[in-house]
Amino acid sequence: TATKVRAIIKGFVKTDVENDLIFFSSQLVEH
């Protein structure tokens, strides 16, 4: 079960990083 939880957390972290990159690049495009 711990491995499953870690995989889910890793998935969330990965998505957060991707969202941050998307937000950052969209900010760059706007300015």
Secondary structure, DSSP 4 states (H G I P E B T S, - for coil): -HHHHHHHHHHHHHHHHHHHHHHHHHHHHH-
